[in-house]
Amino acid sequence: MQRVVKKALERMALAFAEFVILAHNSMDGGGTSPRMSEGTRPWMGEGRTTQEQLSRTTQEQLSRTKQEARVEARIHKQYCLPELLDPGLRRDDGGFYSSERHSAPGIPSFRWFPEYGKAMAGTVWLLLVLLAPVTILAEAPQIRIGVLSHRGDEATLRNWSPTADYLTRVIPEYRFLIVPLDFREIEPAVKSGSVDFLLANPGIYVNMEVRYRISRIATLNNLINNEASNLFGGVIFTRADRDDINSLDDLRGKTLIAVDKTSLGGFQMAWKELEKIGIDPYRDTASLSFGGTHDAVVQAVRSGAADVGMVRTGILETMIEDDRTAAKKFTVLGQKQDHMRLFSHSTQLYPEWPFSKLQHTPAPLARRVAIALLQMSPLEPAAQWGEYAGWTTPLEYQPVHELLRDLHLPPYDRPERFTLADAIEKYWYWLLVALLFLMFMMIMTSWVVRLNRALKKSKSMLERQHNLILDSVADGIYGVDLQGNATFINKAVTEITGWRAKDLIGVNQHQILHHTKADGSPNPGSECPVYLTFREGKPRYVAEDLFWKKDGCCIPVEYSSTPIRNEQGNVVGSVVVFRDISARKQAAEADHQYQMELAHVARLSTMGEMASGMAHELNQPLTAIATSADACIRLLESGTPPTDRVLDVLETISTQARRAGGIIAQLRQFVRKEEPRHTQVQINQLIEEVLLLLEPEIRKAGIRVVRDFDPNIHPVRAQHIQIDQVILNLIRNAIEAMAEIDRNQRILTLRTCCAGGNAVITSVEDSGPGADKELLDKLFDPFVTSKPRGMGLGLSISMAIINAHNGNLYYDAKKHQGAIFRFTLPVIKAANEH
């Protein structure tokens, strides 16, 4: 009976509040707004919108914004007669109400009502006073809800007391009240059972779940930027004017402030993110302090008391909503890009705060509380006061467990004792499975042993076949591990080097086989191609190197080194295959000697062909010398010879003698055998020397010589006589090619130029008929010639000489008439670099 009277009284008070609000709207000229109708006012009646009410609500009423709902909630808080809804409220001197159950700031008193509603308010107040004894007699048991006071007790009571009132209305058998708890008070309250329900961050919930077996019954749907979210994260921020802090890496050496060591969003999430990039907030920062509340952290960063702050998501958004200029005062560091979330966060997202029951809380009561929370509308004033969007079914908090485990935070800060009896009791079925598995493994082991014996036998046979194959190869083969030690050798290694298997296997092969270069200098192991093969995992081929035999002699070898890989593809060593190239080098040397002899014979043959012209060329200076000598004798016999005439004659004799001597020296140099030694030469000078030898033929043939020399070309390193021979062969071929054309058209052009600073190009151009097209493909083959009496060795010898100098000789036909032969030689600079 008492409960029915109390319920009727509450309904009368709410009806009166509705009348006052409607009257107030009419006085403002707005009339009765559709959104204030009975069907859309979640704080009227039983405090929630029923299914029947929703069916009567229009589409326009259901689509109103959260801001309109907040305005309704504020009007409700101003005019809904708090004394009628809660007899425990008392008005203070400032016109606000406080409750005997809690110390939250209350709702404005009657003096806030318009004058037109005070008369009816007095009437309802009189009725309330008459029935007050009945209400007081209906005092219900108190249910205490502990709430983490992360923004201070005042904010906690202001935000969550309406939720307690909502539960009191929905479950009238009990009276719910909020108990603000700071981070240090939660565990003692849970341990002592002084609270019946707990609303705290997931980190504290996980700790209490493990230690005191509390269980979650609902998860908060928070409201951030007018959007509902049951996930939240941490925000690492600094002042917007801090140009020296642009990313999380800049936090080293800075002062940090967080909410509390046990604050999940205000510290632990950010700690996890910093750990990912190798920053320890305790060691790598200038200081780390804790403000106790999120507001204190924001204020510390705003005032410059700390460089960087850590809070949970939604704190900065709330400040920006209250103060639009706050958005420009802070910068979020390490912000995650998530188009599904409209709030800033620097960390991974975790489930929102859980609403949990303690072990001593009755299960039926917890079930009714869970149903009431899940049925709460987002437009419920309690949700608007708490700035959240209702509740959802309990989420999975395993990510929070993993975070605390990774950071070694309670309850994962110390291992618990786990005895053998505990293991048997808890895992007896696994032990049974293990026993069965052990028996199975014993059976399998016996089978594997027999199989292993067969495999060993097969392996032995394969090894014998492997060794047989290796020993049948004429090339030396040996393996090398990652330490450079030989692992196996074949028979050919011993035959070539004299080293036996016991001398090489297990010993560093570099120190045995190729420790010294040909000039006697040490060969460093860091340059050893065998080492580089397994270090870089790339095969290598060495065209020529030295291996040292057991008797102390060295032999030239060519070898390849290939990496050896295991089943996983990792390099475990290399295998070396080498060959003695002594015979090949001797054959190459003999071939080179033969080429030199052939070139020498060709030069002698060329000089034989040029003998008549050279005799005539030498006869002219000798005749001039003889004639001048006779004239000088006659002048001296005249008695008093004129001194000037005698000096002129002697000067003529000296000039002609030097000319004849130069020709003879050039002939002698050209026909002698030259040592295979490269010297620094100038191509322009070599061409001039050859022209001196060929001057009689050129003059006799009536050929005009055009010199187009580049004076800035680089010197080349070459064998002087061999390059002379190439130039002479090409010029003589050009002279002979122009023998059949008109004398006025015979032009020999000699050009030199640089080819990009790496080579010198020499061109011999004639105005003859050009090479026979049928001979172009085999123009440089031996014994191929278009001359009736030619031997066909000039171009082939020239090609061999140029190739030996790392150059290139080729034919280039002119567009209209004539032929061009060009050859390139690398300059000294490029040779040194090579």
C-alpha positions in Angstrom: 0.0 0.0 0.0 2.8 2.4 0.9 4.5 1.6 -2.4 1.3 2.4 -4.4 0.9 5.7 -2.6 4.5 6.7 -3.3 4.2 5.8 -6.9 1.0 7.9 -7.3 2.7 10.8 -5.6 5.6 10.6 -8.1 3.2 10.5 -11.0 1.4 13.6 -9.7 4.7 15.5 -9.4 5.7 14.6 -12.9 2.3 15.6 -14.3 2.7 18.9 -12.5 6.2 19.4 -14.0 4.8 18.7 -17.4 2.1 21.3 -17.0 4.7 23.9 -15.9 6.9 23.1 -18.9 4.1 23.3 -21.4 2.9 26.6 -19.9 6.5 27.9 -20.1 6.7 27.0 -23.8 3.3 28.7 -24.4 4.6 31.9 -22.7 7.6 31.9 -25.0 5.4 31.8 -28.0 6.4 28.3 -29.0 3.2 26.5 -28.1 3.3 22.9 -27.3 6.2 21.4 -29.3 5.7 18.0 -30.8 8.9 16.8 -29.4 7.6 17.6 -25.8 4.6 15.4 -26.3 3.9 12.5 -24.0 5.1 9.9 -26.4 8.5 11.3 -26.9 9.4 12.4 -23.3 11.5 9.6 -21.9 11.7 11.1 -18.5 7.9 11.0 -17.9 6.0 8.2 -16.4 8.2 5.1 -15.6 11.3 6.9 -16.8 11.7 5.0 -20.1 9.9 4.8 -23.5 7.8 1.7 -23.8 7.1 -0.2 -27.0 3.5 1.2 -27.1 4.8 4.8 -26.8 7.3 4.3 -29.6 4.6 3.0 -31.9 2.7 6.2 -31.4 5.8 8.4 -32.0 6.0 10.0 -35.3 9.0 9.7 -37.6 9.8 13.3 -37.1 9.9 12.8 -33.3 12.2 9.8 -33.5 14.7 11.8 -35.7 15.3 14.7 -33.4 18.9 15.4 -32.6 20.8 14.6 -29.4 21.1 18.4 -28.8 17.3 18.8 -28.6 17.2 15.9 -26.1 19.8 17.7 -24.0 17.7 20.8 -24.0 14.7 18.8 -22.7 16.9 17.3 -20.0 18.0 20.7 -18.8 14.4 21.9 -18.7 13.5 18.8 -16.8 16.3 19.4 -14.3 15.1 23.0 -13.8 11.4 22.5 -13.4 10.6 18.8 -12.4 10.4 19.4 -8.7 13.3 17.4 -7.3 11.8 17.3 -3.8 8.8 15.4 -5.2 10.9 12.8 -7.0 13.4 12.3 -4.1 12.4 13.2 -0.5 16.1 13.0 0.4 16.9 16.2 -1.5 17.4 19.4 0.5 17.9 22.9 -0.8 20.9 24.9 0.3 21.3 28.7 0.6 22.3 29.0 -3.1 19.1 27.7 -4.4 20.4 24.2 -5.3 19.5 20.8 -3.8 21.7 18.2 -2.3 20.7 14.6 -1.3 21.1 12.8 2.0 22.3 9.9 -0.1 25.0 11.8 -1.9 26.6 15.2 -2.0 26.1 16.1 -5.7 25.0 19.6 -6.7 21.3 19.5 -6.9 18.7 21.0 -9.2 17.5 24.6 -8.9 14.8 25.2 -6.3 11.3 26.6 -6.6 12.6 30.2 -6.9 13.6 29.3 -10.4 10.0 28.6 -11.5 8.0 31.3 -13.3 5.4 33.2 -11.3 2.5 31.5 -13.1 3.4 28.1 -11.8 4.1 28.9 -8.1 0.5 28.6 -7.0 0.0 25.1 -8.3 3.5 24.2 -7.0 2.3 25.2 -3.5 -0.7 23.0 -3.8 1.3 20.0 -4.9 3.8 20.7 -2.1 1.1 20.7 0.5 -0.1 17.3 -0.8 3.5 16.1 -0.6 3.8 17.3 3.0 0.6 15.5 4.0 1.8 12.2 2.4 5.5 12.6 3.4 5.2 10.2 6.4 3.9 7.5 4.1 6.9 8.1 1.8 9.4 8.1 4.6 7.9 4.9 5.9 8.5 3.4 2.4 12.3 3.7 2.8 13.9 0.9 0.6 17.2 -0.9 1.1 20.2 1.0 -0.2 22.2 -0.4 -3.2 25.6 1.3 -3.4 27.2 1.8 -6.8 30.9 2.5 -6.7 32.0 4.7 -9.6 35.6 5.6 -10.5 36.0 9.3 -9.8 38.5 10.0 -12.6 37.3 13.6 -13.1 36.7 14.4 -9.4 33.9 13.6 -7.0 31.7 16.5 -7.9 31.7 15.6 -11.6 31.1 12.0 -10.8 28.1 12.7 -8.7 26.7 15.2 -11.2 27.1 12.8 -14.1 26.0 9.5 -12.5 23.5 10.4 -9.8 20.7 10.6 -12.4 21.5 7.0 -13.4 21.1 5.9 -9.8 17.8 7.8 -9.7 16.8 6.0 -12.9 17.5 2.6 -11.4 15.5 3.6 -8.3 12.5 4.5 -10.4 12.7 1.3 -12.5 13.4 -1.0 -9.5 11.4 0.8 -6.7 12.1 -2.0 -4.1 15.7 -0.6 -3.8 17.2 2.8 -3.4 20.4 3.2 -5.5 23.1 5.7 -4.7 26.5 6.7 -6.2 29.7 6.3 -4.2 32.6 8.2 -5.8 35.9 6.2 -5.5 39.3 7.4 -6.5 41.9 5.0 -7.9 43.2 4.1 -4.4 39.8 3.5 -2.9 38.4 1.0 -5.3 40.2 -2.2 -4.2 39.5 -1.7 -0.5 35.8 -1.0 -1.3 35.5 -4.2 -3.4 37.5 -6.2 -0.9 35.3 -5.1 2.1 32.1 -5.4 0.1 31.1 -1.8 0.9 29.7 -1.4 -2.6 27.3 -3.7 -4.4 28.1 -2.7 -8.0 31.2 -1.2 -9.6 31.6 1.1 -12.6 35.3 1.6 -13.4 37.7 1.5 -16.3 38.4 -1.9 -17.9 41.9 -2.1 -16.4 40.6 -1.9 -12.9 37.7 -4.3 -13.8 40.1 -6.9 -15.1 42.2 -6.6 -11.9 39.1 -6.9 -9.7 37.8 -9.8 -11.8 40.9 -11.8 -11.3 41.3 -11.0 -7.6 37.8 -10.8 -6.3 35.7 -12.6 -8.9 33.5 -9.7 -9.9 31.5 -10.1 -13.1 30.3 -7.6 -15.8 26.6 -7.3 -16.6 26.7 -4.5 -19.1 29.1 -2.3 -21.1 28.8 1.5 -21.4 27.8 3.1 -24.7 29.7 6.4 -24.4 28.8 9.5 -26.3 31.7 11.3 -28.1 31.0 14.0 -30.6 27.3 13.1 -30.5 28.2 9.6 -31.7 27.7 6.4 -29.6 30.8 4.2 -29.1 31.4 1.2 -26.9 35.1 1.4 -27.5 37.6 4.0 -26.2 41.3 4.6 -26.2 44.0 6.9 -24.9 44.9 10.4 -26.2 48.5 11.7 -26.0 48.5 15.4 -26.5 50.5 18.6 -26.1 50.0 22.3 -26.5 49.6 23.4 -30.1 52.4 26.0 -29.8 55.0 23.3 -29.0 56.9 23.1 -32.3 59.5 20.8 -30.8 56.9 18.0 -30.2 55.4 16.7 -33.4 55.4 12.9 -32.9 55.6 10.2 -30.3 59.4 9.9 -30.9 59.8 13.5 -29.6 58.7 12.4 -26.1 62.2 11.4 -25.1 63.5 13.9 -22.5 60.1 15.6 -22.1 58.0 15.9 -18.9 54.9 13.7 -19.0 51.7 13.8 -16.8 49.1 11.0 -16.7 46.0 10.5 -14.7 47.0 7.5 -12.5 49.1 4.4 -12.7 45.9 2.3 -12.7 44.1 4.5 -15.3 43.7 2.5 -18.4 42.8 5.3 -20.8 44.8 7.9 -18.9 48.1 6.0 -18.8 48.3 2.3 -19.5 47.1 2.5 -23.1 49.6 5.3 -23.9 52.3 3.3 -22.1 51.7 0.4 -24.5 51.9 2.6 -27.6 55.2 4.1 -26.3 56.6 0.7 -25.6 56.0 -0.3 -29.3 58.4 2.4 -30.4 61.0 1.7 -27.7 60.2 4.5 -25.2 59.9 3.7 -21.5 57.9 6.5 -19.9 59.7 5.9 -16.6 63.3 5.9 -17.9 63.3 7.8 -21.3 61.5 10.9 -20.2 62.6 13.8 -18.0 59.8 13.1 -15.5 56.5 11.3 -15.2 53.8 12.5 -12.8 50.2 11.7 -12.1 47.4 14.3 -11.8 44.8 12.1 -10.2 42.0 13.3 -12.6 41.7 13.9 -16.4 40.9 17.6 -15.8 44.1 18.0 -13.7 46.1 16.5 -16.6 44.6 18.9 -19.2 45.1 21.9 -16.9 48.8 20.9 -16.3 49.5 20.8 -20.0 47.5 24.0 -20.7 49.5 25.9 -18.1 52.9 24.5 -19.2 53.5 22.6 -16.0 54.0 19.5 -18.2 55.0 19.0 -21.8 52.8 16.1 -22.7 49.6 14.8 -21.2 47.7 11.5 -21.3 43.9 11.2 -21.0 41.2 9.0 -22.3 39.2 9.6 -25.4 36.3 12.1 -25.1 37.9 14.4 -22.6 39.3 16.8 -25.2 36.1 16.6 -27.2 34.1 17.5 -24.2 36.3 20.5 -23.6 36.1 21.6 -27.2 32.2 21.3 -27.1 32.2 23.6 -24.0 34.9 25.9 -25.4 35.3 26.1 -29.1 38.7 27.7 -28.8 40.1 24.7 -27.0 40.4 22.9 -30.3 43.3 25.2 -31.2 45.1 24.9 -27.9 46.1 21.2 -28.2 47.7 18.8 -30.7 47.1 15.1 -30.6 50.3 13.0 -31.0 50.4 9.7 -32.9 46.8 10.1 -34.0 45.3 6.9 -35.5 43.5 7.2 -38.8 40.1 5.6 -38.4 37.2 6.7 -40.6 34.8 4.7 -38.4 35.6 6.8 -35.3 34.9 10.5 -35.1 37.1 11.1 -32.1 40.8 11.5 -31.7 42.9 8.6 -30.3 46.6 7.8 -30.1 46.2 4.2 -29.1 44.4 1.0 -29.9 40.8 1.0 -28.9 39.5 -1.2 -26.0 36.0 -2.0 -24.7 34.3 0.8 -22.7 33.7 0.8 -18.9 31.8 -2.3 -17.7 29.1 -2.2 -15.1 29.9 -5.1 -12.7 28.3 -6.9 -9.8 30.3 -8.1 -6.8 30.1 -11.6 -5.5 27.8 -10.8 -2.6 25.3 -9.0 -4.8 22.2 -11.1 -5.3 21.9 -12.6 -8.8 18.2 -11.6 -9.3 19.0 -8.0 -8.4 21.9 -8.0 -10.8 19.7 -9.4 -13.6 17.1 -6.7 -13.0 19.8 -4.0 -13.1 21.2 -5.4 -16.3 17.8 -5.4 -17.9 17.1 -1.8 -16.8 20.4 -0.6 -18.1 20.0 -2.4 -21.5 16.5 -0.9 -21.9 17.7 2.6 -21.2 17.0 5.0 -24.1 19.7 7.3 -25.3 17.2 10.1 -24.7 16.8 9.2 -21.1 17.8 12.2 -18.9 20.0 10.0 -16.9 22.0 9.2 -20.1 21.9 12.9 -21.1 23.3 13.9 -17.6 26.0 11.2 -17.8 26.7 12.2 -21.5 26.4 8.6 -22.7 24.2 6.8 -25.2 22.9 3.9 -23.0 24.3 0.4 -22.4 25.0 -2.7 -24.4 25.6 -6.3 -23.6 28.9 -7.1 -21.9 31.9 -7.0 -24.4 34.9 -9.2 -24.4 37.7 -7.8 -22.3 40.5 -10.2 -23.4 42.4 -7.3 -25.1 42.6 -5.6 -21.7 44.0 -8.8 -20.2 46.6 -8.9 -22.9 47.6 -5.3 -22.4 48.1 -5.8 -18.6 50.0 -9.0 -19.3 52.3 -7.3 -21.8 53.0 -4.5 -19.3 53.4 -6.8 -16.4 50.7 -4.9 -14.5 48.4 -6.3 -11.8 47.0 -8.9 -11.8 49.9 -10.2 -14.0 52.7 -8.6 -12.0 53.7 -11.7 -10.1 53.4 -15.4 -10.8 51.2 -17.4 -8.5 52.3 -20.6 -6.9 51.0 -23.6 -8.8 51.6 -27.0 -7.2 51.8 -30.4 -8.8 48.5 -31.4 -7.1 46.9 -28.3 -8.6 48.2 -29.3 -12.0 46.9 -32.9 -11.6 43.5 -31.8 -10.4 43.1 -29.2 -13.1 44.6 -31.0 -16.0 44.0 -34.7 -15.2 42.4 -35.3 -18.6 45.4 -33.8 -20.3 47.6 -36.1 -18.3 45.6 -39.0 -19.5 45.9 -37.8 -23.0 49.6 -37.4 -22.5 49.9 -41.0 -21.2 48.1 -42.3 -24.2 50.2 -40.2 -26.4 53.4 -41.4 -24.7 52.3 -45.0 -25.4 51.6 -44.1 -29.0 55.0 -42.4 -29.2 56.8 -45.5 -27.8 55.2 -47.6 -30.6 56.1 -45.0 -33.1 59.6 -44.7 -31.8 60.3 -48.4 -32.3 59.0 -48.0 -35.8 61.1 -44.9 -36.4 64.2 -46.7 -35.1 63.8 -49.4 -37.6 63.2 -46.8 -40.3 66.2 -44.9 -39.2 68.4 -47.9 -39.6 67.2 -48.3 -43.1 67.7 -44.6 -43.8 71.3 -44.8 -42.4 72.0 -47.7 -44.7 70.6 -45.7 -47.7 72.5 -42.7 -46.6 75.7 -44.7 -46.5 75.1 -45.9 -50.0 74.3 -42.4 -51.2 77.5 -41.0 -49.6 79.6 -43.7 -51.4 77.9 -42.8 -54.7 78.5 -39.1 -53.9 82.1 -39.6 -53.2 82.5 -41.8 -56.3 80.9 -39.1 -58.5 83.2 -36.4 -56.9 86.3 -38.5 -57.4 85.5 -39.1 -61.0 85.5 -35.4 -61.8 88.8 -34.0 -63.0 88.2 -30.6 -61.5 89.0 -30.0 -57.8 85.8 -29.7 -55.6 85.7 -28.9 -51.9 83.0 -27.6 -49.5 83.3 -24.7 -47.0 81.2 -23.9 -43.9 80.2 -20.5 -42.6 83.5 -20.4 -40.6 85.6 -20.8 -43.7 86.6 -24.4 -42.8 86.7 -27.1 -45.5 84.0 -29.8 -45.0 84.8 -32.2 -47.8 87.2 -32.6 -50.8 87.4 -34.8 -53.8 90.3 -36.8 -55.1 91.2 -34.2 -57.7 92.0 -31.6 -55.0 94.8 -33.9 -53.7 96.1 -34.5 -57.3 96.2 -30.8 -58.2 97.4 -29.3 -54.9 99.0 -32.2 -53.0 96.8 -31.4 -49.9 95.1 -34.5 -48.5 91.7 -34.7 -46.8 93.2 -34.8 -43.3 95.2 -31.6 -44.1 92.2 -29.6 -45.3 88.9 -30.8 -43.7 88.2 -28.8 -40.5 90.9 -26.3 -41.4 90.5 -22.8 -42.8 90.8 -23.2 -46.6 91.8 -19.6 -47.2 94.9 -19.9 -45.0 95.9 -23.1 -46.8 95.1 -22.5 -50.5 95.1 -18.8 -51.3 96.7 -16.9 -48.5 99.2 -15.0 -50.6 99.0 -13.0 -53.9 101.3 -13.5 -56.9 103.5 -10.5 -55.8 104.0 -12.0 -52.4 101.7 -9.7 -50.5 99.1 -11.2 -48.1 95.6 -11.9 -49.5 93.2 -10.6 -46.9 90.3 -12.9 -46.0 87.8 -10.1 -46.2 88.4 -10.1 -50.0 88.2 -13.8 -50.4 85.5 -14.6 -53.0 84.7 -17.9 -51.2 83.8 -16.0 -48.0 81.8 -13.4 -49.9 79.8 -16.1 -51.5 78.2 -17.4 -48.4 78.1 -14.0 -46.7 76.1 -12.4 -49.5 74.4 -15.6 -50.8 75.5 -14.9 -54.4 77.6 -17.2 -56.7 80.9 -16.0 -57.9 83.3 -16.8 -60.8 87.0 -15.9 -60.6 88.7 -16.1 -64.0 92.2 -16.3 -62.6 93.7 -16.6 -59.1 96.5 -18.4 -57.4 96.3 -21.6 -55.3 99.2 -22.7 -53.2 100.3 -26.3 -53.3 101.6 -28.3 -50.4 105.2 -28.1 -51.8 105.1 -24.3 -51.6 104.6 -23.7 -55.3 101.6 -21.8 -56.7 99.5 -22.6 -59.7 97.1 -20.4 -61.6 93.5 -21.5 -61.3 90.0 -20.5 -62.3 87.2 -21.4 -60.0 83.5 -20.8 -59.2 82.0 -20.6 -55.7 78.3 -21.4 -55.2 76.3 -21.0 -51.9 74.9 -24.1 -50.3 71.4 -23.8 -48.7 69.5 -25.9 -46.3 65.9 -27.0 -46.4 64.7 -23.6 -45.1 66.7 -21.7 -47.8 69.3 -20.4 -45.4 73.0 -20.3 -46.6 75.1 -22.8 -44.7 78.3 -22.7 -46.7 79.6 -22.8 -50.2 81.1 -25.3 -52.7 84.2 -24.5 -54.7 85.0 -26.0 -58.1 88.5 -25.1 -59.4 90.6 -26.0 -62.4 94.4 -25.8 -63.0 94.9 -23.4 -66.0 98.7 -23.6 -66.2 98.5 -25.4 -69.6 96.0 -22.9 -70.9 98.2 -20.0 -69.8 101.2 -21.5 -71.5 99.2 -22.0 -74.6 98.0 -18.5 -74.5 101.5 -17.2 -74.0 102.7 -19.3 -76.9 99.9 -18.0 -79.1 100.8 -14.4 -78.0 104.4 -15.1 -78.9 103.3 -16.5 -82.3 101.2 -13.4 -82.9 104.2 -11.2 -82.1 106.4 -13.1 -84.5 103.7 -13.0 -87.1 103.4 -9.2 -86.6 107.1 -8.9 -86.9 107.2 -10.9 -90.1 104.4 -8.7 -91.4 106.4 -5.6 -90.6 109.4 -7.0 -92.4 107.3 -7.8 -95.4 105.8 -4.4 -95.3 109.3 -2.9 -95.2 110.3 -5.1 -98.1 107.4 -3.7 -100.1 108.4 -0.1 -99.1 112.2 -0.7 -99.7 112.4 1.1 -103.1 110.5 4.1 -101.8 112.6 4.2 -98.6 115.8 3.9 -100.7 114.7 6.9 -102.8 113.7 8.8 -99.6 117.2 8.1 -98.1 119.0 8.9 -101.4 117.7 12.4 -101.5 119.3 13.6 -98.2 122.5 11.6 -98.9 122.8 13.3 -102.3 122.2 16.7 -100.8 124.8 16.0 -98.2 127.4 14.9 -100.8 126.7 17.9 -103.1 126.9 20.4 -100.2 130.1 18.8 -99.0 131.7 19.2 -102.5 130.6 22.9 -102.6 132.1 23.5 -99.2 135.4 22.0 -100.3 135.5 24.3 -103.3 134.8 27.3 -101.2 137.6 26.4 -98.9 140.1 25.8 -101.7 139.4 29.3 -103.1 141.7 30.8 -100.6 139.6 33.3 -98.8 136.2 31.6 -98.7 133.2 33.7 -97.6 132.3 32.6 -94.1 128.5 33.1 -94.6 128.4 30.8 -97.6 130.3 28.1 -95.8 128.0 28.2 -92.8 124.9 27.9 -95.0 126.3 24.9 -96.7 127.3 23.2 -93.4 123.8 23.9 -92.0 122.3 22.2 -95.1 124.5 19.2 -94.6 123.5 19.0 -90.9 119.7 19.2 -91.7 119.9 16.5 -94.4 122.0 14.3 -92.2 119.4 14.5 -89.3 116.6 13.8 -91.8 118.3 10.7 -93.0 119.1 9.6 -89.5 115.5 10.0 -88.4 114.3 7.9 -91.3 116.8 5.2 -90.5 115.9 5.2 -86.8 112.2 5.0 -87.6 112.9 2.1 -89.9 115.0 0.3 -87.3 112.4 0.8 -84.6 109.6 -0.4 -86.8 111.3 -3.6 -87.9 112.8 -4.6 -84.5 111.1 -7.0 -82.0 109.6 -5.1 -79.1 109.2 -6.4 -75.6 105.6 -6.9 -74.5 105.5 -3.8 -72.4 102.9 -1.1 -72.5 104.0 2.5 -72.2 102.2 5.8 -72.3 101.9 7.1 -75.9 100.1 9.9 -77.7 98.1 8.7 -80.8 98.7 12.0 -82.6 102.5 11.5 -82.3 102.3 7.9 -83.5 100.4 8.9 -86.6 103.0 11.5 -87.5 105.8 8.9 -87.1 104.0 6.5 -89.5 103.4 9.3 -92.0 107.2 9.9 -92.0 107.7 6.3 -93.2 104.9 6.5 -95.7 105.8 9.9 -97.1 107.4 8.6 -100.3 104.4 6.4 -101.1 102.0 9.2 -100.4 103.9 11.7 -102.5 104.3 9.2 -105.3 100.6 8.4 -105.3 99.7 12.1 -105.3 97.5 11.8 -102.2 96.5 14.8 -100.2 96.7 14.1 -96.5 94.1 15.9 -94.2 95.0 15.9 -90.5 92.1 16.4 -88.1 93.7 15.8 -84.7 92.1 16.6 -81.3 95.0 18.2 -79.4 93.2 17.5 -76.0 92.9 13.8 -76.2 94.2 11.7 -73.3 97.3 9.5 -73.6 96.8 5.8 -73.9 98.8 2.8 -72.6 99.9 0.6 -75.4 102.8 -1.1 -77.1 104.4 1.5 -79.3 105.4 -0.6 -82.3 102.2 -2.6 -82.4 100.0 0.5 -82.6 102.4 1.9 -85.3 101.9 -1.3 -87.2 98.1 -1.0 -87.0 98.2 2.7 -88.3 100.6 1.8 -91.0 98.5 -1.2 -92.2 95.3 1.0 -92.4 97.0 3.9 -94.2 98.7 1.6 -96.7 95.4 -0.1 -97.4 93.8 3.3 -98.0 96.7 4.3 -100.3 96.2 1.1 -102.4 92.4 1.5 -102.4 92.7 5.0 -104.0 95.2 3.8 -106.8 92.5 3.3 -109.4 90.7 6.7 -109.0 91.6 10.1 -110.4 94.7 11.7 -108.7 92.7 14.9 -108.0 90.2 12.9 -105.9 92.7 11.0 -103.8 92.2 12.3 -100.2 93.4 10.6 -97.1 91.8 11.9 -93.9 93.3 11.0 -90.4 91.1 11.9 -87.4 91.5 11.5 -83.6 88.9 12.4 -81.0 87.8 11.5 -77.5 85.0 9.1 -76.8 83.4 10.4 -73.6 86.7 10.7 -71.7 87.0 6.9 -71.6 88.6 6.1 -74.9 90.4 7.6 -78.0 88.9 7.0 -81.4 91.3 7.0 -84.4 89.8 7.1 -88.0 91.5 6.4 -91.3 89.3 7.6 -94.2 89.9 7.3 -97.9 88.0 8.4 -101.0 88.4 5.1 -102.8 85.6 2.7 -104.0 85.1 1.1 -100.6 85.3 -2.5 -99.5 83.8 -5.3 -101.5 80.4 -6.1 -100.0 81.0 -9.8 -100.4 84.0 -9.6 -98.1 82.4 -7.5 -95.4 81.5 -10.4 -93.1 85.0 -11.9 -93.2 87.0 -8.7 -93.7 89.2 -9.3 -90.6 89.7 -13.1 -91.1 93.2 -14.3 -91.9 94.2 -14.7 -95.5 91.2 -12.8 -96.8 92.1 -10.1 -99.3 90.9 -8.4 -102.4 94.5 -7.6 -103.6 96.0 -9.7 -106.4 99.3 -10.1 -104.5 98.0 -9.5 -100.9 98.6 -12.1 -98.1 95.4 -11.2 -96.2 97.2 -10.8 -92.8 97.2 -7.0 -92.3 93.7 -6.5 -91.0 93.6 -9.8 -89.0 96.9 -8.9 -87.3 95.6 -5.3 -86.6 92.4 -6.8 -85.1 94.4 -9.1 -82.8 96.6 -6.2 -81.7 93.7 -3.9 -80.9 91.8 -6.7 -79.1 94.9 -7.3 -77.0 94.8 -3.6 -76.0 91.1 -3.9 -74.9 90.1 -1.9 -77.8 87.9 -2.4 -80.9 88.6 -2.2 -84.7 85.7 -2.0 -87.1 84.8 -1.0 -90.7 82.5 1.9 -91.4 81.4 2.5 -95.0 80.9 6.1 -96.1 77.6 7.2 -97.5 78.9 8.2 -100.9 82.4 6.9 -101.7 85.3 5.5 -99.8 85.8 3.5 -96.6 86.5 4.3 -93.0 88.4 2.1 -90.5 88.2 3.1 -86.9 89.8 1.7 -83.8 89.4 2.6 -80.1 91.9 2.4 -77.3 91.1 3.0 -73.6 92.7 6.1 -72.1 95.0 5.8 -69.1 92.4 7.3 -66.7 89.8 4.7 -67.6 92.4 1.9 -67.4 93.3 2.9 -63.9 89.7 3.0 -62.8 89.1 -0.4 -64.4 
